[in-house]
Amino acid sequence: MEILGTTIDNLTREEILAQIKIFLDEPKFHQIATVNPEFLLEAKKNKAFHTILQNCDLRIADGFGITLTMLFRGERLKCRFPGADLMEEILSIANEKKISIYLAIKKDGLSSFDEVRQALLERYPTLVVDGDTIDVNEIYDLRFKMLESKIKNLKSKIILCNFGSPTQEIFLSRLRQQTRSVRLAMGVGGSFDYLTKKQKRAPRWLQSIGLEWLWRLIQQPQRWYRIWNAVVLFPFYVFFATIQKHDHNT
């Protein structure tokens, strides 16, 4: 399916997890994006980011706004799979299959590398966890060459990155031709902060009715601009895009 020019893979939860296991068995790099309304608005104005999303091997619907978009268009979304939940599933698979993971942790982020690693090992004591703290500015300048050389020799099969969108997707896309061992790469945004309990996630009942954004606004008022984009601007663009498509087809 396509929303505002960006493709999203409309799969069931079981199909998504099965595809991830296939990716881990294939000897090549795969990038996953969990796409929410903010991603789609950024991709609409940022051609480079749009290209990165289109080149991802799996684009999964995240954010209640996508569910509402599908309903508005008279279509059905098979599964909305929030990034934090998908990350937990990937960690569970890694633990079960004894697959090592690499954490690319944002410098000056809410949770440090040591805190995230400790939180993971408390839950999965046998999980092999490697990683580093990275200055996100490095991916936009010549210092990325130094970063590339460090990551090129990774032995981990999974890399999780918390730089926030679109930086984390840009970072991971640039690793596609640089790593030999990585099979699965995904940006996780603020999901590490849930693991370390630096942030509290919205209750399940709020998530289920699409009001997780309200919880985030109360927890982090400084996010008001991002929430405005997701809750107000995104439906506006979707409405007019749908009307234009309907007029074009009639």
C-alpha positions as CSV (number, residue, x, y, z in Angstrom):
1,M,0.0,0.0,0.0
2,E,1.1,3.6,-0.5
3,I,0.5,6.7,1.6
4,L,1.6,10.2,0.5
5,G,4.0,8.5,-2.0
6,T,5.7,6.1,0.4
7,T,5.2,2.4,0.3
8,I,4.2,0.5,3.4
9,D,4.1,-3.3,3.5
10,N,0.7,-4.4,4.6
11,L,1.5,-7.7,6.4
12,T,0.1,-9.6,9.4
13,R,2.2,-9.8,12.6
14,E,3.0,-13.4,11.8
15,E,4.2,-12.5,8.3
16,I,6.4,-9.7,9.6
17,L,8.1,-12.0,12.2
18,A,8.5,-14.7,9.6
19,Q,10.2,-12.2,7.2
20,I,12.5,-11.1,9.9
21,K,13.7,-14.7,10.5
22,I,14.3,-15.1,6.8
23,F,16.3,-11.9,6.8
24,L,18.5,-13.2,9.6
25,D,19.2,-16.3,7.6
26,E,20.1,-14.5,4.3
27,P,23.8,-13.5,3.9
28,K,23.1,-9.9,3.1
29,F,22.1,-6.6,4.7
30,H,18.4,-5.8,5.4
31,Q,17.0,-2.5,6.7
32,I,13.6,-2.2,8.4
33,A,11.7,1.0,9.0
34,T,8.8,1.3,11.3
35,V,6.8,4.1,9.5
36,N,4.6,6.5,11.4
37,P,2.9,9.8,10.2
38,E,6.0,11.8,10.9
39,F,8.1,9.6,8.6
40,L,5.5,10.1,5.8
41,L,5.5,13.9,6.2
42,E,9.3,14.0,6.2
43,A,9.5,11.8,3.2
44,K,7.0,14.0,1.4
45,K,9.4,17.0,1.6
46,N,12.7,15.2,1.8
47,K,13.5,13.2,-1.4
48,A,16.6,11.6,0.0
49,F,14.7,10.3,3.0
50,H,11.9,9.1,0.7
51,T,14.4,7.1,-1.4
52,I,15.9,5.5,1.8
53,L,12.4,4.4,2.9
54,Q,11.6,3.0,-0.5
55,N,14.9,1.1,-0.5
56,C,14.2,-0.5,2.9
57,D,13.6,-4.2,2.8
58,L,10.6,-4.0,5.1
59,R,8.4,-0.9,5.9
60,I,6.1,-1.6,8.8
61,A,3.1,0.5,9.8
62,D,3.6,2.3,13.1
63,G,1.4,5.0,14.5
64,F,-2.4,5.1,14.8
65,G,-2.7,7.7,12.1
66,I,-1.9,5.1,9.5
67,T,-4.7,2.9,10.8
68,L,-7.1,5.8,10.5
69,T,-5.8,6.6,7.0
70,M,-6.6,3.1,5.8
71,L,-10.1,3.2,7.3
72,F,-10.7,6.6,5.6
73,R,-9.7,5.0,2.3
74,G,-11.9,2.0,2.9
75,E,-9.0,-0.3,3.2
76,R,-7.8,-2.6,6.1
77,L,-4.5,-2.4,7.8
78,K,-3.5,-6.0,8.7
79,C,-1.3,-5.0,11.5
80,R,0.0,-1.9,13.3
81,F,3.3,-3.0,14.8
82,P,4.8,-0.2,17.0
83,G,8.6,0.0,16.8
84,A,9.1,-0.6,20.6
85,D,7.1,-3.9,20.3
86,L,9.0,-5.0,17.2
87,M,12.3,-4.3,18.9
88,E,11.3,-6.6,21.7
89,E,10.4,-9.3,19.3
90,I,13.8,-9.0,17.5
91,L,15.6,-9.1,20.9
92,S,13.7,-12.2,21.8
93,I,14.6,-13.9,18.5
94,A,18.3,-12.8,19.0
95,N,18.3,-14.3,22.5
96,E,16.7,-17.5,21.3
97,K,19.0,-18.0,18.4
98,K,22.1,-16.7,20.2
99,I,22.6,-13.9,17.7
100,S,24.8,-11.0,18.8
101,I,23.5,-7.4,18.5
102,Y,25.2,-4.0,18.1
103,L,23.7,-0.9,19.7
104,A,24.4,2.4,18.0
105,I,23.6,4.8,20.9
106,K,23.2,8.5,20.4
107,K,25.7,10.6,22.3
108,D,24.0,12.8,24.9
109,G,20.8,10.8,24.6
110,L,18.6,10.0,27.6
111,S,20.0,6.5,28.1
112,S,23.7,5.7,27.9
113,F,25.2,2.6,26.2
114,D,26.0,1.0,29.6
115,E,22.4,1.6,30.9
116,V,20.8,0.1,27.8
117,R,23.2,-2.8,27.8
118,Q,22.6,-3.5,31.4
119,A,18.8,-3.3,30.9
120,L,19.1,-5.9,28.1
121,L,21.2,-8.3,30.1
122,E,18.8,-8.2,33.0
123,R,16.1,-9.4,30.7
124,Y,18.3,-11.6,28.5
125,P,21.3,-12.7,30.6
126,T,22.9,-14.7,27.7
127,L,22.4,-12.1,25.0
128,V,25.7,-11.0,23.4
129,V,25.6,-7.2,23.3
130,D,28.2,-5.0,21.6
131,G,28.0,-1.3,20.7
132,D,29.2,2.2,21.0
133,T,28.1,5.8,21.7
134,I,28.1,7.8,18.5
135,D,28.0,11.6,17.8
136,V,25.2,11.9,15.2
137,N,27.0,14.8,13.6
138,E,29.6,12.3,12.4
139,I,27.3,10.8,9.9
140,Y,27.0,14.2,8.1
141,D,30.7,15.0,7.7
142,L,34.0,13.4,6.9
143,R,34.3,11.8,10.3
144,F,31.8,9.2,9.0
145,K,34.8,7.5,7.2
146,M,36.2,6.8,10.6
147,L,32.9,5.5,11.8
148,E,32.6,3.3,8.7
149,S,35.9,1.6,9.4
150,K,34.8,0.8,12.9
151,I,31.5,-0.7,11.9
152,K,32.9,-2.5,8.8
153,N,34.5,-5.1,11.1
154,L,31.4,-5.8,13.2
155,K,30.7,-9.4,14.0
156,S,27.1,-8.7,15.1
157,K,24.2,-9.7,12.9
158,I,21.7,-7.2,14.2
159,I,22.2,-3.4,14.6
160,L,19.8,-1.2,16.5
161,C,20.1,2.6,16.3
162,N,18.4,5.2,18.5
163,F,19.3,8.5,16.7
164,G,15.7,9.4,15.9
165,S,14.2,9.8,12.4
166,P,15.4,10.6,9.8
167,T,19.0,10.5,11.1
168,Q,18.9,6.8,12.2
169,E,17.5,5.7,8.8
170,I,20.2,7.8,6.9
171,F,22.9,6.3,9.1
172,L,21.7,2.7,8.6
173,S,21.3,3.1,4.9
174,R,24.9,4.2,4.5
175,L,26.0,1.0,6.2
176,R,24.4,-1.2,3.5
177,Q,27.6,-1.5,1.5
178,Q,30.0,-1.2,4.4
179,T,29.3,-4.2,6.6
180,R,29.9,-7.9,6.0
181,S,28.2,-9.4,9.0
182,V,25.0,-7.3,9.6
183,R,21.8,-9.1,8.5
184,L,19.2,-6.8,10.1
185,A,19.3,-3.1,10.8
186,M,16.5,-1.0,12.4
187,G,16.1,2.4,13.9
188,V,14.3,2.3,17.3
189,G,13.9,5.9,18.2
190,G,13.2,6.3,21.9
191,S,12.5,2.6,22.5
192,F,15.8,2.1,24.5
193,D,14.5,4.6,27.0
194,Y,11.5,2.3,27.8
195,L,14.0,-0.5,28.5
196,T,16.0,1.6,30.9
197,K,12.8,3.1,32.4
198,K,14.0,6.6,31.7
199,Q,10.6,7.0,29.9
200,K,7.3,5.4,30.8
201,R,5.3,4.1,27.9
202,A,1.6,4.8,27.5
203,P,-0.8,2.2,29.0
204,R,-1.9,-0.4,26.6
205,W,-5.5,0.9,26.6
206,L,-4.3,4.3,25.5
207,Q,-2.2,2.7,22.7
208,S,-5.2,0.7,21.5
209,I,-7.4,3.7,21.0
210,G,-4.7,5.8,19.4
211,L,-4.1,8.2,22.2
212,E,-0.4,7.4,22.8
213,W,0.4,10.8,21.3
214,L,-1.5,12.5,24.2
215,W,0.5,10.5,26.8
216,R,3.7,11.6,25.1
217,L,2.6,15.2,25.0
218,I,1.9,15.2,28.8
219,Q,5.2,13.4,29.5
220,Q,7.2,15.6,27.1
221,P,5.5,18.9,26.3
222,Q,8.5,19.9,24.2
223,R,7.3,17.4,21.6
224,W,4.3,19.5,20.8
225,Y,5.5,20.4,17.2
226,R,6.1,16.7,16.3
227,I,2.7,15.8,17.7
228,W,1.1,18.7,15.8
229,N,2.5,17.2,12.6
230,A,1.3,13.7,13.3
231,V,-2.2,14.6,14.7
232,V,-3.1,17.7,12.6
233,L,-1.0,18.1,9.5
234,F,-0.8,14.4,8.6
235,P,-4.7,13.9,8.4
236,F,-4.9,17.2,6.5
237,Y,-2.5,16.0,3.8
238,V,-4.0,12.5,3.6
239,F,-7.5,14.0,3.2
240,F,-6.6,16.2,0.3
241,A,-4.3,13.5,-1.3
242,T,-7.3,11.1,-1.2
243,I,-9.7,13.6,-2.7
244,Q,-7.2,14.5,-5.5
245,K,-6.8,10.8,-6.3
246,H,-10.5,10.3,-6.3
247,D,-11.0,13.3,-8.7
248,H,-8.3,12.0,-10.9
249,N,-9.9,8.6,-11.2
250,T,-13.4,9.9,-12.0
